[in-house]
Amino acid sequence: MKFQVDGRSLNVTSLDKVLYPSTGTTKADVMHYYLSVAEVMIPQVTRRPVTRKRWPDGVEGESFFRKDLEESAPEWVTVGEIEHSTSVNRYPLVDAPSTLAWFAQVAALELHTPQWRFAPDGSHANPDRMVLDLDPGPGVTMAQTAQVALWCREILDGMGMECVPVTSGSKGIHLYAALDGTYNSDTVAKVAKALARGLEEDYPDRVTSVMKKTSREGKVFLDWSQNNGSKTTVAPYSLRGRERPMVAAPRTWEEIEDPALKHLDLEEVLARVDDGIDPMAPLGAPVVDRLATYRSMRDPRKTAEPVPQEAPMPRDGEPIFVIQEHHARRLHWDVRIEHEGVLVSWAVPKGPPEDPKENRLAVQTEDHPVEYATFEGTIAKGEYGAGEMSIWDSGTVEIEKWREGKEVVAVFRGSGGPRRYALIHTNGKNWLMKLMAKQPSSQPKSLTPMLATMGSAGDLTLGEKDGVRYEFEMKWDGYRILAFVDGGKVTLRSRAGKDYTHLFPHANEIAEVLGGDGVLDGELVALDEQGRPNFSLLHAADREGSDAELRYMAFDVLEVGGRSMVGEAYTGRREALEALEETEHVAIPPRFTGSFETAEQASRTLGLEGVMAKRADSVYTPGERSRAWLKLKTQLHQEVVVVGVRTGKRAVSSLLVAVPNADGELTYAGRVGTGFSAAQLRDIEKKLRAAERKTPPIEVPDSDAKDAWWVTPKFVAEVQVAGKTGGGSLRQASWRGWREDKEPADVRWEV
């Protein structure tokens, strides 16, 4: 199957393959981990050549190191070259989360990098950090290793070098100190060696600087050699190929001083990252302000253009493009593609080519802010680019290849349908823009649903005080589904990419509603005898193929009539949606443009879950969780992660469940013992037995752990509740069904 990450397409296979048998951790779990830590890991590894240690058959199988880039690597992987005595090796460089996802696909669990980075011209820069590897010998405890780390810190502080500790996830501790790039690897290695020998002289019974293993009994080997330009160290945030999915985890010095210090595993590191804990951040690659040139050319007091004052940061969701018709001194078209937090821009005098046989000159200009994608209007006389600017086309973009400064190949999914273009550098600022001979299907395969954030009436009040206008929709109790029509063929896909076309026998009606190819966003629901959505009926239809009455509630349109609506405001999309005609099984529920109280009363009257509040001016941001959409519930439903099963008179007496707390840590949330049918209980036991584990994945009170067996926390369910106790447990939880369209990382407290 194809997987979309930051606009790049990746072929993924065997996601359910177990790579860590002792914990049941799968390739999908590893991929989720690396994507989740990408924001903190990439600054540490960017522009460093990555040596991979791979376990194709999991950590109980054979492993091997890989330096040269695999022939099967995607074309978009950025490469750096290192010339060795007998060959030139091409190493992958991590410039985006998609590269980390590819590492997971090939079971590259451990990522090793040197202490230097490639310079912009491709040469080897001097090291930007020094590392000390504290490797405990036989008989040395973690606390004793930590004490040596504290001694090293004292010496480095005396040298004016602050350092960051990393528990390696294996045995020891690594210490990283930032350098200014003045000295080469040989010099840094000599300094590290002198430090190690000095510490050995001060503590001869506790420290050794000698590599000989027979000298390490009862001592910590202070390995200085990893500062050699040809040596590598396991990267911060890398997984380790141990029995369990341990991590090379950056730590605080307060943690190092804790006598109970231990190594951290995948789940623990994910919780820390979710909580914003990143002790390694000061050693990351410096943030390059790619808008500095743009900002220097504009006076925000005189131009109507957006002029953000902060350096740009990559945003979540699908990348976008915009083509703007610019009536400046000379008419031209500005082609802009979102990449690394900015709109990389070219001025195309004759506009994008419409014939594959024709090449058009494209002159690269300064990077623009992402906010520029919606800019239209007049740039004042006397200002840079003075004249009229209008949007010629816009939408999402799928980047197939990005060779910095050399070549870009991307699919633009805009109002004219998908177009694959190539931009090829020739000389200086000059590029050629070419329409590729091979063009994609009209179906925007990379789209994923925009996500809402839990909110309250207070959030609406605050927003309205700031001039924000909301419109309201009902919240439907079903499966969130994107409906694609391509060449008359209808495909229904969940947020997680699961195909649900088979579940809706009236899918052909969606093509009737759109009147051709296009994309709708909505909710697939099952109606009870009173005509109200009933999630249990939908789940039964999904699992057992019942004859439930199904409806597709379309609440947004993303493409219609060959035109992408993604970049348009919510009100414009709703007007386009409401211009379509409903069918018997495809409904277009009304929106409420009045007060929240009116919408809330309608939700209660209809017996629905709640209300969706959507900013009238918000564009659709695929795959992004946004506060432009707020979810306000009137009924109490809660998603939970199953962690265990209690037995009694029945094989499954109750389920033990958990919900992540405010720190992102999976925390026990109580039991679910009602709402099951006999058939559901049989299905639940079969499903959970396949994920059974020996130990509880979280701490569970003894009173509930009695007679329990444990489950790897990877299945999400939904329960109906009366509320939440002061101790953080669910009150009167009743089973509603599995949420196979959700992942544990999606679960949030909602009651």
TIDRENGU-574156 format. One record per residue (C-alpha): y, z, x; residue in three letters. Coordinates in steps of 0.1 Angstrom, whole numbers, padded with zeros to 4 digits, always signed. Layout:
# TIDRENGU-574156
YZXALA...
***
This chain:
# TIDRENGU-574156
+0000+0000+0000MET+0036-0005+0010LYS+0059+0025+0015PHE+0097+0023+0017GLN+0115+0045+0041VAL+0153+0041+0049ASP+0151+0005+0037GLY+0122-0004+0059ARG+0088-0015+0046SER+0057+0003+0061LEU+0021-0005+0053ASN+0002+0028+0048VAL-0035+0034+0044THR-0059+0063+0038SER-0032+0088+0030LEU-0059+0112+0017ASP-0076+0112+0051LYS-0080+0148+0063VAL-0066+0152+0099LEU-0068+0190+0101TYR-0101+0200+0084PRO-0096+0237+0087SER-0065+0235+0064THR-0073+0203+0045GLY-0040+0188+0059THR-0041+0151+0052THR-0023+0121+0066LYS+0000+0122+0036ALA+0009+0158+0045ASP+0016+0149+0081VAL+0038+0120+0069MET+0056+0143+0045HIS+0062+0168+0073TYR+0077+0143+0097TYR+0100+0128+0070LEU+0111+0163+0060SER+0120+0173+0096VAL+0135+0139+0105ALA+0171+0152+0101GLU+0166+0179+0128VAL+0140+0161+0150MET+0156+0128+0155ILE+0187+0141+0173PRO+0163+0157+0199GLN+0142+0125+0205VAL+0166+0097+0198THR+0168+0072+0227ARG+0140+0090+0245ARG+0108+0069+0251PRO+0080+0085+0231VAL+0044+0089+0244THR+0021+0095+0215ARG-0011+0115+0214LYS-0033+0101+0186ARG-0062+0116+0167TRP-0075+0086+0145PRO-0104+0107+0132ASP-0085+0140+0129GLY-0083+0169+0153VAL-0120+0174+0154GLU-0125+0139+0167GLY-0115+0121+0199GLU-0079+0118+0210SER-0060+0096+0235PHE-0025+0092+0249PHE-0006+0059+0241ARG+0025+0049+0261LYS+0029+0011+0255ASP+0038+0001+0220LEU+0009-0008+0197GLU+0006-0045+0189GLU+0003-0035+0152SER+0037-0018+0152ALA+0062-0029+0126PRO+0088-0054+0139GLU+0116-0030+0131TRP+0105-0003+0156VAL+0132-0001+0183THR+0118-0004+0218VAL+0128+0008+0253GLY+0113-0006+0285GLU+0102+0014+0316ILE+0092-0005+0347GLU+0063+0010+0365HIS+0048-0001+0399SER+0024-0025+0384THR+0037-0032+0348SER+0065-0028+0323VAL+0057-0006+0294ASN+0075-0009+0260ARG+0079+0025+0244TYR+0089+0031+0208PRO+0123+0048+0203LEU+0129+0070+0172VAL+0161+0059+0155ASP+0152+0065+0119ALA+0127+0085+0097PRO+0107+0053+0092SER+0095+0054+0128THR+0083+0090+0123LEU+0064+0078+0092ALA+0048+0051+0112TRP+0037+0076+0138PHE+0020+0096+0110ALA+0003+0064+0097GLN-0014+0059+0131VAL-0023+0096+0134ALA+0001+0102+0163ALA+0003+0139+0158LEU+0019+0149+0191GLU+0051+0132+0203LEU+0060+0137+0240HIS+0093+0128+0255THR+0111+0131+0289PRO+0143+0150+0296GLN+0164+0119+0298TRP+0175+0092+0273ARG+0181+0055+0276PHE+0218+0046+0281ALA+0234+0020+0257PRO+0227-0007+0282ASP+0190+0001+0284GLY+0191+0018+0318SER+0177+0053+0324HIS+0205+0079+0320ALA+0205+0111+0340ASN+0187+0140+0322PRO+0207+0158+0295ASP+0186+0189+0295ARG+0165+0210+0318MET+0132+0224+0306VAL+0110+0254+0317LEU+0075+0255+0305ASP+0061+0291+0303LEU+0024+0287+0303ASP+0005+0321+0299PRO-0026+0325+0321GLY-0058+0343+0310PRO-0051+0378+0297GLY-0014+0372+0290VAL-0001+0380+0256THR+0026+0363+0236MET+0048+0393+0239ALA+0044+0392+0277GLN+0053+0355+0278THR+0083+0363+0257ALA+0094+0389+0282GLN+0093+0362+0310VAL+0114+0340+0287ALA+0140+0367+0285LEU+0141+0371+0323TRP+0146+0333+0325CYS+0174+0335+0300ARG+0192+0361+0321GLU+0192+0338+0352ILE+0203+0308+0332LEU+0231+0327+0316ASP+0242+0337+0350GLY+0243+0300+0359MET+0265+0293+0328GLY+0236+0275+0311MET+0227+0286+0275GLU+0191+0279+0266CYS+0171+0275+0234VAL+0135+0288+0232PRO+0107+0268+0216VAL+0073+0283+0208THR+0051+0254+0218SER+0026+0256+0190GLY-0002+0258+0216SER+0000+0288+0240LYS+0034+0292+0256GLY+0071+0290+0253ILE+0095+0262+0264HIS+0131+0268+0273LEU+0157+0241+0271TYR+0191+0242+0287ALA+0218+0215+0281ALA+0231+0194+0311LEU+0262+0172+0313ASP+0243+0143+0328GLY+0259+0147+0363THR+0227+0152+0381TYR+0195+0130+0384ASN+0160+0141+0377SER+0151+0150+0413ASP+0181+0174+0416THR+0173+0190+0383VAL+0137+0195+0392ALA+0147+0212+0425LYS+0170+0236+0406VAL+0142+0244+0382ALA+0117+0249+0410LYS+0141+0273+0428ALA+0146+0293+0396LEU+0108+0296+0392ALA+0102+0307+0428ARG+0131+0332+0425GLY+0116+0347+0394LEU+0082+0348+0411GLU+0096+0368+0440GLU+0112+0393+0416ASP+0081+0397+0394TYR+0051+0387+0416PRO+0026+0404+0393ASP+0039+0387+0362ARG+0051+0352+0372VAL+0038+0324+0393THR+0053+0290+0402SER+0021+0277+0417VAL+0002+0251+0396MET-0032+0262+0409LYS-0051+0276+0380LYS-0068+0303+0400THR-0033+0318+0407SER-0026+0323+0370ARG-0048+0352+0360GLU-0027+0378+0342GLY+0005+0358+0350LYS+0028+0333+0333VAL+0029+0300+0351PHE+0066+0288+0351LEU+0061+0251+0352ASP+0093+0234+0366TRP+0077+0200+0372SER+0084+0186+0337GLN+0119+0179+0349ASN+0105+0151+0370ASN+0117+0117+0356GLY+0082+0105+0349SER+0070+0137+0332LYS+0071+0144+0295THR+0071+0176+0273THR+0060+0179+0237VAL+0091+0172+0216ALA+0107+0200+0196PRO+0094+0198+0160TYR+0063+0178+0170SER+0030+0188+0155LEU+0002+0198+0178ARG-0034+0186+0178GLY-0049+0221+0174ARG-0073+0234+0148GLU-0044+0241+0125ARG-0012+0221+0121PRO+0009+0241+0145MET+0044+0230+0155VAL+0066+0231+0187ALA+0091+0252+0168ALA+0127+0260+0180PRO+0133+0297+0177ARG+0162+0322+0179THR+0164+0348+0206TRP+0161+0375+0180GLU+0127+0361+0172GLU+0116+0360+0208ILE+0125+0397+0211GLU+0103+0405+0181ASP+0070+0421+0193PRO+0052+0403+0164ALA+0063+0369+0177LEU+0037+0342+0169LYS+0035+0304+0168HIS+0045+0286+0135LEU+0026+0261+0115ASP+0037+0231+0095LEU+0045+0250+0063GLU+0065+0277+0080GLU+0086+0251+0099VAL+0093+0232+0067LEU+0106+0264+0050ALA+0129+0270+0080ARG+0143+0235+0079VAL+0148+0237+0042ASP+0168+0269+0048ASP+0190+0252+0074GLY+0176+0270+0104ILE+0178+0247+0135ASP+0184+0266+0167PRO+0179+0234+0187MET+0209+0217+0170ALA+0233+0222+0200PRO+0210+0202+0222LEU+0208+0172+0199GLY+0223+0138+0207ALA+0261+0140+0203PRO+0273+0126+0169VAL+0290+0093+0175VAL+0319+0088+0153ASP+0313+0052+0143ARG+0344+0052+0121LEU+0368+0061+0149ALA+0379+0024+0153THR+0382+0020+0115TYR+0403+0051+0112ARG+0426+0041+0141SER+0435+0009+0123MET+0445+0024+0090ARG+0471+0049+0078ASP+0457+0068+0047PRO+0493+0073+0035ARG+0499+0036+0032LYS+0465+0020+0023THR+0445+0023-0008ALA+0413+0019+0012GLU+0390+0050+0017PRO+0398+0067+0050VAL+0373+0096+0055PRO+0383+0120+0082GLN+0349+0132+0092GLU+0323+0114+0113ALA+0297+0097+0090PRO+0262+0110+0084MET+0233+0090+0070PRO+0228+0097+0033ARG+0196+0099+0013ASP+0184+0071-0009GLY+0181+0033-0006GLU+0206+0016+0017PRO+0232-0006+0000ILE+0251-0038+0007PHE+0284-0052-0005VAL+0299-0086-0001ILE+0337-0086-0007GLN+0359-0116-0012GLU+0389-0110+0009HIS+0422-0129+0003HIS+0439-0119+0035ALA+0458-0141+0059ARG+0429-0164+0056ARG+0402-0163+0028LEU+0369-0150+0040HIS+0339-0129+0028TRP+0332-0095+0043ASP+0294-0088+0045VAL+0286-0051+0049ARG+0251-0035+0053ILE+0246+0003+0052GLU+0230+0014+0085HIS+0231+0049+0102GLU+0257+0063+0078GLY+0282+0034+0079VAL+0286-0002+0066LEU+0281-0025+0095VAL+0304-0054+0088SER+0309-0091+0095TRP+0337-0114+0084ALA+0321-0147+0072VAL+0349-0174+0069PRO+0330-0198+0047LYS+0309-0171+0028GLY+0272-0165+0029PRO+0251-0197+0033PRO+0233-0210+0002GLU+0211-0235+0021ASP+0184-0225+0047PRO+0194-0255+0067LYS+0230-0243+0071GLU+0242-0216+0095ASN+0276-0198+0089ARG+0298-0181+0115LEU+0299-0143+0111ALA+0324-0123+0132VAL+0314-0087+0136GLN+0343-0063+0127THR+0346-0025+0129GLU+0321-0003+0110ASP+0334+0007+0075HIS+0327+0039+0056PRO+0300+0038+0029VAL+0327+0046+0003GLU+0341+0011+0010TYR+0312-0004-0010ALA+0331+0002-0043THR+0366-0007-0030PHE+0385-0034-0049GLU+0423-0038-0050GLY+0453-0046-0029THR+0457-0037+0008ILE+0494-0032+0012ALA+0516-0057+0031LYS+0519-0048+0067GLY+0486-0030+0068GLU+0455-0043+0086TYR+0437-0068+0064GLY+0466-0070+0039ALA+0458-0089+0008GLY+0435-0088-0023GLU+0399-0075-0021MET+0373-0079-0048SER+0335-0073-0049ILE+0317-0106-0048TRP+0282-0090-0049ASP+0266-0056-0043SER+0233-0038-0046GLY+0205-0024-0025THR+0192-0038+0008VAL+0158-0038+0023GLU+0161-0039+0061ILE+0132-0058+0076GLU+0144-0059+0112LYS+0173-0043+0130TRP+0176-0051+0168ARG+0209-0034+0177GLU+0234-0060+0189GLY+0209-0088+0187LYS+0194-0095+0152GLU+0193-0082+0117VAL+0169-0095+0089VAL+0174-0080+0055ALA+0168-0086+0018VAL+0199-0083-0003PHE+0190-0074-0039ARG+0222-0081-0058GLY+0234-0099-0089SER+0222-0133-0077GLY+0187-0121-0073GLY+0171-0111-0040PRO+0181-0131-0009ARG+0167-0128+0026ARG+0193-0133+0053TYR+0193-0132+0090ALA+0222-0123+0112LEU+0217-0135+0148ILE+0241-0126+0177HIS+0253-0155+0198THR+0282-0142+0221ASN+0309-0116+0220GLY+0316-0107+0184LYS+0302-0140+0171ASN+0270-0141+0151TRP+0253-0167+0129LEU+0244-0159+0092MET+0214-0178+0079LYS+0196-0179+0046LEU+0159-0176+0054MET+0135-0203+0043ALA+0110-0178+0030LYS+0125-0159+0001GLN+0112-0127-0016PRO+0101-0121-0052SER+0129-0113-0076SER+0114-0079-0082GLN+0133-0050-0064PRO+0101-0034-0051LYS+0120-0008-0030SER+0137+0010-0059LEU+0128+0046-0065THR+0143+0068-0093PRO+0176+0086-0089MET+0170+0124-0093LEU+0189+0151-0111ALA+0198+0186-0100THR+0194+0217-0122MET+0227+0228-0136GLY+0245+0249-0162SER+0273+0247-0187ALA+0295+0264-0160GLY+0290+0234-0137ASP+0303+0211-0164LEU+0334+0233-0169THR+0341+0233-0132LEU+0337+0195-0130GLY+0359+0189-0160GLU+0387+0210-0144LYS+0385+0186-0114ASP+0389+0156-0138GLY+0352+0147-0139VAL+0340+0133-0172ARG+0304+0137-0183TYR+0283+0119-0209GLU+0251+0133-0223PHE+0216+0122-0230GLU+0185+0140-0243MET+0160+0152-0218LYS+0126+0137-0226TRP+0093+0155-0220ASP+0071+0129-0203GLY+0065+0109-0172TYR+0095+0094-0154ARG+0088+0057-0151ILE+0106+0027-0136LEU+0096-0005-0155ALA+0097-0037-0135PHE+0095-0072-0151VAL+0088-0100-0126ASP+0079-0135-0137GLY+0070-0120-0171GLY+0046-0095-0156LYS+0054-0058-0164VAL+0046-0030-0140THR+0052+0007-0147LEU+0056+0029-0117ARG+0062+0066-0113SER+0085+0083-0089ARG+0056+0087-0064ALA+0047+0050-0067GLY+0017+0055-0090LYS+0010+0025-0113ASP+0010+0037-0149TYR+0009+0002-0165THR-0026+0008-0179HIS-0014+0039-0198LEU+0011+0020-0220PHE-0006-0006-0242PRO+0028-0019-0253HIS+0042-0027-0219ALA+0048-0063-0228ASN+0076-0051-0252GLU+0096-0041-0221ILE+0099-0078-0212ALA+0110-0085-0247GLU+0138-0059-0244VAL+0150-0073-0211LEU+0147-0109-0223GLY+0133-0118-0189GLY+0130-0103-0154ASP+0147-0069-0147GLY+0142-0032-0142VAL+0146-0003-0166LEU+0145+0035-0159ASP+0132+0058-0185GLY+0105+0083-0196GLU+0071+0075-0211LEU+0064+0100-0238VAL+0036+0108-0264ALA+0047+0117-0299LEU+0031+0144-0320ASP+0028+0144-0358GLU+0064+0154-0362GLN+0075+0125-0340GLY+0085+0148-0311ARG+0075+0143-0275PRO+0045+0164-0265ASN+0036+0165-0229PHE+0001+0178-0235SER-0007+0148-0256LEU+0006+0125-0229LEU-0015+0142-0202HIS-0046+0139-0224ALA-0039+0102-0229ALA-0036+0098-0191ASP-0067+0118-0184ARG-0090+0110-0213GLU-0076+0078-0228GLY-0068+0092-0262SER-0050+0072-0290ASP-0017+0091-0287ALA+0014+0073-0301GLU+0034+0064-0269LEU+0070+0054-0265ARG+0090+0043-0236TYR+0125+0059-0237MET+0148+0036-0217ALA+0179+0055-0205PHE+0192+0032-0177ASP+0191-0004-0167VAL+0190-0013-0130LEU+0186-0051-0132GLU+0191-0075-0161VAL+0198-0112-0164GLY+0193-0116-0126GLY+0221-0091-0120ARG+0217-0058-0101SER+0234-0029-0119MET+0227-0003-0092VAL+0262-0004-0078GLY+0279-0002-0112GLU+0292+0030-0128ALA+0270+0049-0154TYR+0292+0037-0183THR+0288+0001-0173GLY+0251+0004-0170ARG+0248+0021-0204ARG+0269-0006-0221GLU+0245-0032-0206ALA+0215-0012-0217LEU+0229-0007-0253GLU+0234-0044-0256ALA+0196-0049-0254LEU+0175-0047-0285GLU+0148-0021-0291GLU+0113-0028-0301THR+0087-0008-0320GLU+0075+0011-0289HIS+0105+0008-0265VAL+0135+0028-0276ALA+0170+0030-0262ILE+0181+0066-0272PRO+0218+0072-0279PRO+0242+0089-0255ARG+0266+0115-0265PHE+0302+0110-0254THR+0316+0142-0270GLY+0311+0178-0260SER+0281+0194-0243PHE+0277+0218-0272GLU+0272+0189-0296THR+0245+0174-0273ALA+0228+0208-0269GLU+0227+0214-0306GLN+0211+0179-0311ALA+0185+0188-0284SER+0176+0220-0302ARG+0174+0204-0336THR+0151+0177-0322LEU+0130+0203-0304GLY+0135+0187-0271LEU+0135+0201-0235GLU+0172+0200-0229GLY+0202+0178-0220VAL+0211+0155-0191MET+0247+0155-0181ALA+0257+0124-0162LYS+0291+0116-0145ARG+0306+0086-0162ALA+0318+0072-0129ASP+0285+0077-0110SER+0266+0048-0094VAL+0228+0048-0094TYR+0216+0061-0060THR+0178+0053-0057PRO+0156+0080-0043GLY+0185+0105-0040GLU+0188+0139-0057ARG+0224+0140-0069SER+0247+0164-0086ARG+0261+0134-0105ALA+0232+0140-0128TRP+0227+0176-0140LEU+0196+0188-0159LYS+0204+0215-0185LEU+0173+0229-0202LYS+0170+0244-0237THR+0133+0251-0235GLN+0116+0269-0207LEU+0092+0248-0187HIS+0084+0255-0151GLN+0066+0233-0125GLU+0042+0253-0103VAL+0019+0248-0073VAL-0017+0260-0078VAL-0028+0282-0049VAL-0060+0299-0063GLY-0084+0304-0092VAL-0096+0337-0107ARG-0131+0338-0122THR-0144+0359-0150GLY-0164+0351-0181LYS-0153+0315-0175ARG-0156+0296-0142ALA-0118+0293-0144VAL-0104+0325-0160SER-0068+0319-0148SER-0049+0300-0122LEU-0028+0317-0095LEU+0004+0298-0089VAL+0034+0297-0067ALA+0070+0284-0066VAL+0092+0279-0035PRO+0119+0307-0032ASN+0155+0302-0023ALA+0145+0299+0014ASP+0120+0271+0006GLY+0090+0294+0012GLU+0061+0291-0012LEU+0060+0324-0030THR+0035+0339-0055TYR+0047+0334-0091ALA+0018+0349-0112GLY-0011+0338-0133ARG-0016+0311-0160VAL-0045+0321-0183GLY-0038+0304-0217THR-0033+0270-0231GLY-0065+0254-0218PHE-0091+0235-0237SER-0127+0237-0226ALA-0125+0201-0214ALA-0094+0208-0194GLN-0110+0238-0177LEU-0139+0216-0166ARG-0115+0191-0152ASP-0094+0217-0135ILE-0124+0233-0118GLU-0137+0199-0105LYS-0102+0190-0092LYS-0096+0223-0074LEU-0131+0227-0060ARG-0124+0195-0039ALA-0094+0213-0023ALA-0110+0247-0019GLU-0102+0267+0012ARG-0114+0300+0028LYS-0081+0319+0029THR-0052+0324+0006PRO-0023+0300+0015PRO+0003+0326+0006ILE+0004+0364+0001GLU-0011+0373-0033VAL-0012+0409-0047PRO-0046+0426-0043ASP-0047+0431-0081SER-0046+0393-0087ASP-0066+0383-0056ALA-0097+0401-0068LYS-0125+0376-0077ASP-0103+0347-0066ALA-0111+0316-0046TRP-0084+0297-0029TRP-0069+0262-0030VAL-0049+0241-0006THR-0014+0241-0022PRO-0010+0204-0030LYS-0014+0201-0068PHE+0016+0205-0091VAL+0012+0216-0127ALA+0037+0224-0156GLU+0036+0255-0177VAL+0056+0268-0207GLN+0070+0303-0201VAL+0090+0330-0219ALA+0111+0336-0188GLY+0109+0351-0154LYS+0104+0388-0145THR+0127+0407-0122GLY+0099+0406-0096GLY+0099+0368-0096GLY+0068+0362-0118SER+0064+0340-0148LEU+0063+0356-0182ARG+0037+0345-0207GLN+0028+0313-0188ALA+0008+0288-0208SER-0008+0256-0194TRP+0008+0222-0203ARG-0009+0199-0178GLY-0009+0184-0143TRP+0022+0168-0129ARG+0005+0141-0109GLU+0038+0123-0106ASP+0052+0153-0086LYS+0047+0167-0051GLU+0049+0204-0041PRO+0081+0197-0022ALA+0097+0186-0056ASP+0091+0220-0072VAL+0122+0242-0079ARG+0127+0273-0100TRP+0140+0262-0134GLU+0139+0294-0154VAL
***
